[in-house]
Amino acid sequence: MSQTLSVQLASVALVGLGEAGALLAQGFAQAGLKVKAYDIKMVDAALASEMRSRAQACDAQMCETLADAIADVDLVVSAVTASSATDAAIAVAEHLRPGQFFMDINSVSPSTKCKDRDAIAGAQGHYVESAVMAPVPPYGIKVPMLLGGEQAQALSTALNALGLRTKAVSTETGVASAIKMCRSVMIKGIEALTVECLTAARRYGAEQAVLASLNETFPSMGWLEAQPHYLISRVAEHGRRRAAEMREVMETLQDVGIEPRMAEATARLQDAFVDAMAEHGLPYPHGEDFDWPSFTDKLR
């Protein structure tokens, strides 16, 4: 068994500066860390300027290469897409120095996390998986995270001292991600069921009666208040990303011999909803209150 380390964090590199990566970079900078960043978009001259501006807004140094980003930092955080998680871990491992920490926050299956761990371990780095248990906005670095791995507790202690909300749940890689993936069967399944249920009810003119009935059965869920708007808005705003995560959930279930019937249906619905939005030229109404009846009416 590996000895638990005492971790001091003064610098961090974000690999991937999308929405989540940018918010984490900003939070780390505000916590007093030196923050560097790299994004694969830096190889595209047309996008590089945009990425530099995004990094500047986060008080992060955007680096031209991955090697420059991770050189001499205490912690590397991988915040890429699910499909790129293992490629990112392999690429980081080529430049990682022994003893550096690598935290993988990507929403992928436990088996994928284990592949990522093996890549980092091959470079003598310390791999810690992170399961992000809520949307990063509006929490930023205070978003709840479950950590796993041999040095999960050591990193959790150091991160929490900076204001993060992490909890080490296992010394084994994969357990934290399994918690997130299994939870997603329920959470994203409820979103998908709400879309299908209320879209059909709306077209029959029965939505008020259906919502009243749901509220009577589940009175604490807010069916007569904001809950339906929120659940459908999550699909409208993040359906493509959530569908990708549900395909990771499918792999998670298949790895333990469970046929992912509900997870597969949820992924299909999330994708189909975004496809319908694109077909109708209907963007997500950022900056406005989301109203599910009027939004779904536009998809008829």
Secondary structure, 3 states (H helix, E strand, C coil): CCCCCCCCCCEEEEECCCHHHHHHHHHHHHCCCEEEEECHHHHCHHHHHHHHHHHHHCCCEECCCHHHHHCCCCEEEECCCHHHHHHHHHHHHCCCCCCCEEEECCCCCHHHHHHHHHHHHHCCCEEEEEEECCCHHHHHHHCEEEEECCCHHHHHHHHHCCCCEEEEEECCCCHHHHHHHHHHHHHHHHHHHHHHHHHHHHHCCCHHHHHHHHHHHCCCCCCCCCHHHHHHHHHHHHHHHHHHHHHHHHHHHHCCCCCCHHHHHHHHHHHHHHHHHHHCCCCCCCCCCCCHHHHHHCCC
